[in-house]
């Protein structure tokens, strides 16, 4: 639709100017022509309008792109993973071990245990991307998982006090004495193990199944196996 003379754009504003469409700014030229004086010169040259930086990195380094996105929701739990499901760990210190899934934490991680008395896997968090869910399941109706088992329960304690550089220098490379395992966590592990072992004993050979490590033989492919 064409604008008429009485259109709003053609009417004067409070300052007495007429509004008009925005005109894109012209980009400055990359080079400008400069006359070079002198007896032997007397000609013109093209000079860049912007001076190039004097600093150049020794190697081509690509800066990592900073991301400000934060996960807004907890990862959805796979349908094959329910409380009591026996999982096979695929990564980490206990890879190849079979564990019992207890619950999903607020961070989306899975709370699992061996139990410790059966195969040596304590209460720990694992990512569901690195587990295989099996069809074996244990009834957890008689096992109470306390609310204290959350992400902060597994947080590492912060170092107490400043570092003693002098003592560290004269230690002659000796490793620091290993801290004792907290008695409270040891008691929690025994409580969970006791309840789980009562259910495991109800199924024949289930304890042996949890003790056995998972592995593939030559010619076996995990996507062709049923667990």
Backbone torsions as a table, in degrees:
resi	resn	phi	psi	omega
1	UNK	NA	124.8	-177.6
2	UNK	-76.3	143.5	178.3
3	UNK	-81.1	140.6	177.6
4	UNK	-92.2	177.5	-179.6
5	UNK	-67.6	-28.6	-178.2
6	UNK	-93.4	14.5	-179.0
7	UNK	-69.6	162.8	-176.0
8	UNK	-64.6	-33.7	-178.6
9	UNK	-67.5	-27.2	-177.4
10	UNK	-90.6	-6.4	-179.3
11	UNK	-80.2	145.7	-179.6
12	UNK	-68.5	146.2	177.5
13	UNK	-88.8	-174.7	-178.8
14	UNK	-64.2	-31.5	179.9
15	UNK	-84.0	-1.8	177.8
16	UNK	90.8	7.9	179.7
17	UNK	-105.9	155.5	177.6
18	UNK	-95.5	139.8	177.4
19	UNK	-78.2	144.9	-179.9
20	UNK	-141.4	166.7	-179.8
21	UNK	-67.1	147.5	-179.7
22	UNK	-67.9	131.1	-179.7
23	UNK	-101.6	124.9	179.8
24	UNK	-62.8	138.7	-179.1
25	UNK	-70.8	143.1	178.4
26	UNK	-77.4	132.9	178.7
27	UNK	-75.1	134.1	179.9
28	UNK	-65.2	149.1	-179.4
29	UNK	-68.1	148.0	180.0
30	UNK	-71.4	-30.2	-179.8
31	UNK	-130.1	153.6	174.9
32	UNK	-129.8	150.0	-177.4
33	UNK	-88.6	123.8	-177.9
34	UNK	-122.6	136.1	178.7
35	UNK	-86.4	129.9	-179.2
36	UNK	-100.9	118.5	-179.4
37	UNK	-84.3	168.8	179.0
38	UNK	126.4	157.7	-177.7
39	UNK	-66.0	-35.9	-178.3
40	UNK	-96.2	-2.2	-178.5
41	UNK	-104.0	-96.8	178.5
42	UNK	65.2	25.0	179.6
43	UNK	-125.8	-179.3	179.5
44	UNK	-112.7	149.3	178.2
45	UNK	-133.4	155.2	176.9
46	UNK	-94.0	121.9	-178.1
47	UNK	-116.0	132.9	178.4
48	UNK	-63.5	140.7	-179.1
49	UNK	-72.8	-28.6	177.8
50	UNK	-113.4	130.9	179.5
51	UNK	-75.6	139.0	178.3
52	UNK	-75.0	150.0	180.0
53	UNK	-67.8	142.6	179.1
54	UNK	-80.4	-19.0	-177.0
55	UNK	-95.3	131.7	175.1
56	UNK	-132.9	132.3	179.1
57	UNK	-66.7	148.6	-179.2
58	UNK	-65.0	-32.2	179.8
59	UNK	-131.5	153.5	177.7
60	UNK	-75.6	107.7	-179.3
61	UNK	-111.2	134.1	178.7
62	UNK	-102.6	121.7	179.6
63	UNK	-73.7	138.4	178.5
64	UNK	-68.4	136.1	-178.7
65	UNK	-76.9	122.8	-178.7
66	UNK	-77.1	132.4	178.7
67	UNK	-113.1	133.6	179.5
68	UNK	-104.4	4.6	-178.7
69	UNK	-76.7	138.6	177.2
70	UNK	-123.2	143.4	179.4
71	UNK	-61.3	126.5	-176.9
72	UNK	-91.8	-16.5	-177.5
73	UNK	-143.1	160.3	179.4
74	UNK	-76.5	144.8	179.5
75	UNK	-59.0	136.4	-179.6
76	UNK	-71.6	133.7	-178.7
77	UNK	-75.0	135.7	179.4
78	UNK	-62.3	147.4	-177.9
79	UNK	-64.9	-26.8	-178.4
80	UNK	-79.4	-8.7	-178.7
81	UNK	-106.9	111.0	177.2
82	UNK	-129.8	159.7	180.0
83	UNK	-54.8	125.5	-178.4
84	UNK	101.7	-8.9	-179.8
85	UNK	-70.1	136.8	176.2
86	UNK	-84.1	125.2	-177.8
87	UNK	-112.8	153.3	174.7
88	UNK	-108.7	123.1	-179.7
89	UNK	-80.0	133.7	-177.3
90	UNK	-107.9	-8.8	-178.1
91	UNK	-148.9	165.2	177.8
92	UNK	94.6	-172.6	-175.8
93	UNK	-64.0	-33.6	-175.9
94	UNK	-106.2	32.0	-178.9
95	UNK	-62.3	139.8	-177.3
96	UNK	92.0	-9.5	-179.8
97	UNK	-85.8	153.5	174.7
98	UNK	-100.7	134.0	-176.9
99	UNK	-133.2	166.4	179.0
100	UNK	-106.2	128.2	179.3
101	UNK	-81.9	129.4	-177.9
102	UNK	-101.8	-53.1	179.0
103	UNK	-166.2	168.2	176.1
104	UNK	-98.4	133.5	-179.2
105	UNK	-85.1	173.7	-177.3
106	UNK	-63.7	-29.6	-179.8
107	UNK	-78.2	-8.0	-176.5
108	UNK	98.1	-11.3	178.5
109	UNK	-72.1	158.8	-178.8
110	UNK	-100.7	134.2	175.1
111	UNK	-91.8	119.0	-176.1
112	UNK	-133.1	164.6	172.4
113	UNK	-154.9	160.2	-172.6
114	UNK	-64.7	-56.3	0.0
115	UNK	-65.9	167.3	-175.1
116	UNK	-63.4	-35.7	-177.8
117	UNK	-71.4	-17.9	-178.1
118	UNK	-92.5	-52.9	-175.5
119	UNK	-130.3	9.0	174.1
120	UNK	83.3	9.0	178.9
121	UNK	-95.4	115.0	-179.0
122	UNK	-80.5	-177.6	173.3
123	UNK	-62.7	126.1	-178.8
124	UNK	-157.2	167.0	178.1
125	UNK	-102.5	140.4	176.6
126	UNK	-137.0	156.2	176.6
127	UNK	-88.2	134.3	-176.8
128	UNK	-67.7	-13.1	177.1
129	UNK	-71.8	-17.3	-175.8
130	UNK	-115.9	34.4	176.3
131	UNK	-135.2	155.4	172.6
132	UNK	-113.8	124.7	178.7
133	UNK	-84.4	129.2	178.6
134	UNK	-99.2	171.1	178.3
135	UNK	-83.2	-7.7	179.0
136	UNK	-76.8	135.0	-177.5
137	UNK	-140.8	144.1	179.6
138	UNK	-113.8	138.0	179.3
139	UNK	-74.6	119.4	-178.6
140	UNK	-106.3	18.8	-178.9
141	UNK	-63.7	-30.9	-179.7
142	UNK	-95.2	1.1	-179.9
143	UNK	-104.2	119.8	-180.0
144	UNK	-99.4	120.5	177.9
145	UNK	-99.3	111.6	-174.9
146	UNK	-66.5	153.3	178.5
147	UNK	-70.3	-14.2	-179.4
148	UNK	-71.3	-15.1	176.5
149	UNK	-80.4	84.1	179.2
150	UNK	-128.0	-170.5	-176.7
151	UNK	-66.7	-35.9	179.8
152	UNK	-68.9	-21.6	179.1
153	UNK	-65.2	-30.9	-177.6
154	UNK	-99.2	4.8	-179.8
155	UNK	-69.1	141.0	-179.8
156	UNK	-76.5	139.5	179.1
157	UNK	-68.2	141.8	179.3
158	UNK	-73.5	151.5	-179.0
159	UNK	-66.6	131.1	-176.3
160	UNK	-90.3	124.7	175.8
161	UNK	78.7	166.1	178.9
162	UNK	-72.2	159.2	-179.8
163	UNK	-74.1	136.6	177.1
164	UNK	-93.3	95.4	-175.9
165	UNK	-65.7	-33.9	-178.5
166	UNK	-68.0	-43.4	179.3
167	UNK	-66.9	-33.6	179.7
168	UNK	-69.8	-34.6	-179.3
169	UNK	-68.7	-41.5	-177.1
170	UNK	-87.1	4.3	177.8
171	UNK	-75.2	-11.9	177.0
172	UNK	57.2	39.2	175.2
173	UNK	73.5	11.5	179.3
174	UNK	-73.4	136.6	-179.8
175	UNK	-67.4	150.2	179.3
176	UNK	-70.3	146.1	178.5
177	UNK	-61.9	136.8	-177.1
178	UNK	-71.0	132.2	-179.4
179	UNK	-73.3	145.2	-179.9
180	UNK	-69.7	144.9	179.4
181	UNK	-67.7	134.3	-177.6
182	UNK	-56.8	134.4	-178.1
183	UNK	-65.5	-33.6	-179.1
184	UNK	-65.0	-41.6	179.7
185	UNK	-70.3	-34.6	176.9
186	UNK	-64.6	-38.8	178.1
187	UNK	-66.9	-38.5	178.1
188	UNK	-63.9	-39.6	179.6
189	UNK	-64.4	-41.9	180.0
190	UNK	-64.9	-36.9	179.9
191	UNK	-66.0	-44.1	179.0
192	UNK	-67.1	-42.1	-179.3
193	UNK	-62.6	-41.3	-178.2
194	UNK	-62.3	-41.3	179.6
195	UNK	-70.5	-38.1	-179.2
196	UNK	-71.3	-39.5	-178.8
197	UNK	-63.3	-32.6	177.9
198	UNK	-64.0	-34.5	178.5
199	UNK	-81.0	-34.4	-178.5
200	UNK	-67.0	-36.9	-178.4
201	UNK	-66.9	-18.1	179.9
202	UNK	-71.6	-23.0	-179.2
203	UNK	-107.2	128.8	-177.2
204	UNK	-69.7	136.4	177.0
205	UNK	65.8	7.7	179.1
206	UNK	-69.3	-34.8	178.7
207	UNK	-65.0	-39.7	177.8
208	UNK	-66.9	-35.2	178.9
209	UNK	-64.8	-40.1	179.8
210	UNK	-72.3	-28.8	178.9
211	UNK	-73.6	-32.3	-175.5
212	UNK	-69.6	138.8	177.5
213	UNK	-86.9	148.5	-179.6
214	UNK	-87.2	140.3	176.1
215	UNK	-161.6	160.3	-180.0
216	UNK	-111.4	137.3	175.1
217	UNK	-90.1	171.8	-179.4
218	UNK	-64.1	129.0	179.7
219	UNK	92.1	-2.4	177.4
220	UNK	-95.2	139.8	179.2
221	UNK	-128.6	130.2	-173.8
222	UNK	-62.8	-31.2	-178.5
223	UNK	-74.1	-10.3	177.9
224	UNK	-102.4	-3.0	-178.6
225	UNK	-99.0	152.1	174.8
226	UNK	-111.2	126.2	-177.2
227	UNK	-101.6	NA	NA
